[in-house]
């Protein structure tokens, strides 16, 4: 009997390590090969982190904000602060901006195993861990630095400590602290976290699973740590002025705050459309988070997920309800969001994956069935990986996300100190790429920036320093240095042209 237990333990450790190896392998090459492109939100969070690290202010002149002003309507600040150590070590680059999500996702894969092992058993734990490791959604969010995608990982870490607190009550304090950090990671957490905590705390108190003493301490920790973001929500919901607490700023947004968009309740038809398109078809048409036709957790997972959901509902094990609460707290976002994509409801995928693991475990009662399911997922995962790393998909990323723009910016910056450089405004928020790649002093930017007139959801920059974001002068052969798309180059002109992959630097004397 002892030898059998040792063999099972040894096999579990081997499978755990094998799954972690697969998880890292699926992600690590894309993390480095994606360095040719940068999304505007990545550039934004990266530059603000750089500015805060080196100058103590973001690009809007705000000192250590609890929420970044960014484009004017806001951007979550936690990811910027988490990125600072990596920017300090590696400098400001795509790798230092993306590594936070990579580490968080890899850590969450291990956390999923421990949650399911403690709530269910090792088998469910390994299945859920494997599904998370190969999930297209999980793979994709770990390879680029969208700040909102750290939220589901934080939620998993907080849930892990809550599960651990069922045996060691003091760990609920760590859970409360991490749940409060979730509020600084993404706006969806303003709804999902309180709903989950309300359901869970009522359930825990009713069933006497954790002593009231530790629940009270954890509640105090959560409230204290959440006060700054709570004040931020109040300030921007009611149009109040910014608050300064020493070096910390609770800012009022310059433009329409994205908080208001969170409360855009959809009509019934839109709600049904969202449920079908997001939950069943698993496609939001955003190529950075979706590779058609695989879905976020693979289309074949849907029946297993439904089965696992009902298994959890029917379960007589009380603590299984925690996964149900996690799903409900995410699903309720469908009632608050008119426009939904995978980022806005990203906290729903982990409970969906766990339901799928429970469903697979209940079906795979013999070796034949288990092998058939395993082979199906291997085929789907292999096909997804081939497409994800294919030249066609990579080229689509690079062309849609301004490959070689950064190289052109750095070259143009190096050839002149005071001559005006005109940058194409066909790029989304071109000024942020200039700030990112030149590592501009934020004080210089603030002192010279000019914004376009008129109010919109985003602050539009006309110019700052030697940079202007308009290339109309190129058509008129106006003297200057221009950064424009290669296809817009007049090949027959006598201008000095330095061509990069998608963009060129043209000097007109």
N, C-alpha and C positions, 0 to 999 in steps of 0.2 A: 504493500500500500504506500509506504514511504517513497519507494523508488518510482511508483507511478506518479505521485504528486510532484516529485523532482523533475520527472520527464515532462509533465504538463507545463510546469513553471519554465523549464528550459525552452520548450517549444514556443511558449508565449513570448518570452524575451527575444527569441530569434525572429518571430513574426513581427513583433513590435519594431525591432531594428530594421528588418527588411522593408517594412512599410515606410519608415522614416527615410530610408535610403531612396526609395522610389519617389517619395514626396519631394525631397531635395533635388533629385535628378530631373524631375519634370519641370522644375522652376529655375534652377540655377543658370542654365545656359541662356534662357530668355532674359534673365535679369541683366546679363552682361551684353548680349547681342542687341538689346533694345537701346543702346546708348546713342544711336544715331538720331533718335527723335525725342521730343519732349512735349508733353501736353501743357497747355497754358495754365491749368490749375497746379500742375507739378512745379512749373517755373515760378508761379506765384507763391506757393507755400515754401519753396526752396529759398527764394530770394528774401522773403520776410524772415525766415529762420536765420539766414546769413546776416541780415541787418540787425536783428535782435541780438544775435551772438556777439557781433563785433561793435555795434553802436548803441545797443540798448533801446532802439526804436524800430518799428516796422516802416514800410515805405510811405505810410501816411503820417509818420511822425508820432505815432502812439507808443508810449513806453509800456512794455510787457503787458499787452492786452490779454484779457481772458477770452476774447474772441477777436480774430483779425477783421479789419475793415476791408482789406484786399481790394476788390473791384468797386467797393462802395456799398454793396449789399451784404457783405460778410463772407468769411471763410473760417472754418473751425480751426482753433489755435493749437490744440493738443499735439497734433502731428508735427507742427513746426518745432515745438519744444522738444519732442522726442527725437527729432532729426538733428538737433544742434550738436550733440557729441560726435556724430558721424561727419557732419560738415566740418567740425573742428579738426578731425583726424584726416579725412580724405579731401577736404576742400569742397567748394560748391560745384557739384556735378550731378548727372542723372543717377549715378550709383548711390551717392550719399542721401539723395532724396527718396530713393525707392527701397533702401535696405530695411527701413522700419517695418514696412508692410511685409516684406519677405520674412523677417525674423518673427513678427507677430503671427503670421499664418502658420509657419512651421511649429511654433510653440502651441498654437491652438489645436493643431492636429494631435499632438501628444495629450493635450488637455481633454479632448473629446474622448480618447480612450479611457482615461481615468474617471471621467464623469460616468460613462456608460458601464465601466467595470464595477464602480461602487453602487450605482443604482440598479443595474441589471446583472450582468456577469461578464466574464472575460471574453466570451465568444461575441456577444453583442458589441463589446468594447472594440475588439479587433475589426469587426465588420464596419462599424461606424468610422473608425480611424482610417481604414482603407478607402472607404467611400469619400471621406473628406480629402484624403491625399490625392485622389484621382479626379475629384470634382472639377469640371472646367471652370466653374465660378471661382473656386478656391485657387486654382492654378493661375488664373488670369489676374485676380486682384493682388496677388503676391509679386507680380512682375512690373507694376507701375505704381507711382506714388500718389494716388488720389487719397486725400486725407480722410474722407469718410469711411474708407474701407478698413480702417483700423478698429472701427466700432464693433463689428461682430467678434473679432478676436478678444477684445477687452471684455465683452459680454460673456464669452466662454470662460475666460479666466475667473471672472467674478462668480459665475455659476459653479465652477469647480470648487472654489473656496466655500461656497454655500453648501455644497454637497459634503465636503469634508467636515463642515461645522456640525453635521448631524451626529458625528462621533466625537469631534473635538470642538465644543461650542465656541471657544475663543476665536476660531478661524472665521466666524461670521464678521468680525471686525475688518479683516482683510477684504472680504467680499464687499462689504459696504463701501470701503475706500475705493475699490476698483469700479463699482457701480457708479459712484459719484464722478469718477474720471470719464466714464462713458458719456456723461452729459457735455463734456468739453470736446468730444470727438466728432459728434454729428447731431444735427437737429432732430433726426428721427428718435434719438434717445430721449428727448423731452417727453415723448409719449410712451415709448416702449418700456423704458426703465421703471417709471412710476407704476405703470400697470402691472408689470411683472412683480415688483416688490410688494405692492398692495395684495395681490393674490397670494404670493408666497408667504408673507408675514402672517396674514390671516390664517392660512393653512397650517403654518408651523405652530402658531400659538394655540389654535384649536386642538391640534393633535399632540401638543406638549413635546415637540421634537427638540427644541432648544430652550434652555432656561431664559426666563424673562430678563434676567440681569444682563445677559450677553446681547439679547435683542435690543435692549435699551441703549447699551453702549454703542452698538453698531448703528442704531438710528441717529444717535448724537453725532457720530463720525460722518455719516452720510449728509446730514443737514448742514453741519459746519463746512464741510468741503464743497457743498453745493451752493452755498450762499452767493459767491461771486457770479456764477452762471445764472442763478435765479434772478439776481439784480439786473443782469444783462437782458434777460427776457422781458422783465418789467419795463426797463428803460426804453427798449425798442418797440415794445407793444404799444406803449402809451406816448411815445415821442418825447421822452424826457432827455435831459442833458447827461453827458458823460460824467462818471464819478472817478476820482483818483484816490486810491488808497496807497499812499507812499508812491513807490515806483510802478505799482500795478494799476492798470486802467481798465475800467468797465465802460467800453465805448458805446456811443450812440452812432448808428450807421449813417454814413453820408447820403446814401440813397435808400430806396425802399428795402427794408430788411427782409431777408429770406424767411424770417419767422412767420411773416404774414402768409407766405406761400404754403407753409405747413398746414395752415388751417383752411385750405381751399377744398371744401367738402364736395366730392363728386356727386353727380346725379346717378340714379339707379342704373341707367343704361351704361354709363361710363364705369360704374363699379363692377358690373357683370363682365364688361369687356376686359377690365384690368385683371379680374380673377381668372378668366379663361386664358388670356394671352400670356400673363406672367406665370401663373401657377401650372397650367397644363402645357401650353406650347413652349414655355420657357425661352422667350425671345423678346427683347426690347429694342432690337435693331441698333444697339450700340456696339460697334465692333471691338471696343476695348474691353468689354465685359461679356461678350457673347461670340461664340463661333457656331454659326448655323451649319448643320441642323442638330447639334448635340445637346443644346440646352445647358442649364447651369449644373444640374445634378444627373444628367442624361435622361432622355425621354423614357427609357425602360424602367426608371425608378418610380414612376407615377403610381402604378398599381401596388407596388411594395410599400410605398409611402402611405397610401390610403389604408392598407391593411394594418400597418404599424400604428397609425393614428388610432384606429378603433381598438387595437390590442391595448394601447396605453389607456384609452378611456375606460375600457372594461377591467383593467388590471386591479386586483385587490391589494397590491402593494402600494401603500399610501404615497411613498416618496416618488413614485413614477410620475405623479402629477406635476412635478417641477418641470419636466420637459413639456408637458401640455401647457403649462403657464407660459413658458418661453415662446411657444408657438402662438398662443393667443395674444401675447403682448406685441408680437410682430405683426400678426394678421390684422390687428385692429388699426394699423396704419392705413389699410385700404379705405377706411372710413374718413381719413383726414387728408388724403392726397388725391388731387384730381389727375395730376400727371405722375405716373409711376414708372420707374426703371429699376434695374437690379441694385443700384447704389442706394436708392431711397428706402428699399425694404430689405437691405442686406442682412439684417439680423434674423430673417426668417429661414435662411438656408441651413444653419446648423441644426435646429430642431427638425427640419424636413429631412435632413440626412440621417438623424438619429431614428426618426420614424421609419425611414427606409431600411435601416439596419435591423430594426425590430421586426419589420415585415419579412425581410429575407430570412432572418433567423427562424421565424415561425414556419416558413415554407420549406426551407432546406433541411428536411428531416432525414434525408438519406443521401448517400454519396453521389448518386446519379443527378439528383436535383441540384445539389450544391455545386457539382462540377459544371452543370449546364449554366447556372447563374454566373459562376466565376468566368466561364468562357465568354459569355455574353458581355460582361463588363470589360474583360481584357480586349475584346474586339473593338468595343466602343471607345475605350481609352486609347488604344493604339491608333485608331482612325482619327480621333481628336488630336492626339499628339503630332501625327504626321501633318495634319492641316495647320495646326498652330505654329509649327516650325517650318512650314513650307515657304518657298520663295514668294509665292503669290500672296500669301497672307502677310508676310513680313514686308514686302514691297508696298502693300496696301497701307499698312501702318505708317511706313516711312513717308509715303507720298501724301497721306492725309494729315500727318503731324510734322510737316515742315523739316524733313531731313535736310541737313547741310545749312539750314538757316543760321544756326549758331556759329558754324565755321565762317560763313560770310560776314556775320556781325563782328567776330573777333578780328578778321582780316581787315575790314574797313576801319575798325577802331585803331588798328596798328599803323595805318598809313597816314593818319592825320591827327593833329591835336585840337585844332580849332575850326577846321572847315566843316560845313554842314553836311551831314550824312542823311540822305532821304531813304526811309525804309518803307517797303510796300505795306499798304494797309489792307491787302487782301488776306493777311494773316490775322487770326483772332488775337486781339490785344498784343500787337507787335512790340509795344514798349516793354512788356514784362520780359520778353526774350533778350532785349538789349540790357536791361538791368541784371538779368541772370548771368549772361555770358560775359559782360564787362565788369561785373561785381562793382557797380557804381556805388559811391558813397551816398547813402540815403539822404544826408543833409544837402548834398549838391542837387539831387533829384528834386527834393521838396522846394528848394529855393528857386529852381528854374522851370518847374513843370507848368504847362498850360493845358487846361482841359477844354474840350469842345463845349460850346454853349448848348443849353437845353438840358432838361432833366430826363434821365432814363434809368433803367434798373442798374446800369453799370457806369462807372466813371470812365469816359473816353479821353485818352491823352492825345493832344495834338502834337506836343513837342516837349523836350526838356534838354538842357545843355546844347550839345551840337547835333542832337538827333531830332529829326522831323519825320512824321509818319504819314507821308504823302509823296507819291512819285509822279504827280501830274507834270512836273517840270521836265521829266525825261522825254515826254512826248514832244515838248517844245524845244528840246535840245538845250535846256538851261544848264549853265555850268554847275557842277557839284558832283558829289559821290552818291551813287544810287545802289540800293540792294533790291533787286527785283527777280521775279521768276524767270528761269531760263527761256521758257517759251515766249516771253514778251520781249526778248532781246532782238534788236535790229542787227542781224548778222552782217549787213552790208555797210554799217557805219564805220567811221574811223576812230571811234572811241576806244579807250583802253578798257578791255574787258578781262576780268579774272573770273573764270567759270568754275563753280563747284557742282555737286551732283544735281541739285534742283534749283539753286539760286546763284546769281552772279553779282559781282561788284563791278559797277560800270563807272568810270571816271570821265566826265565831260569837262574838257578844259574851256 
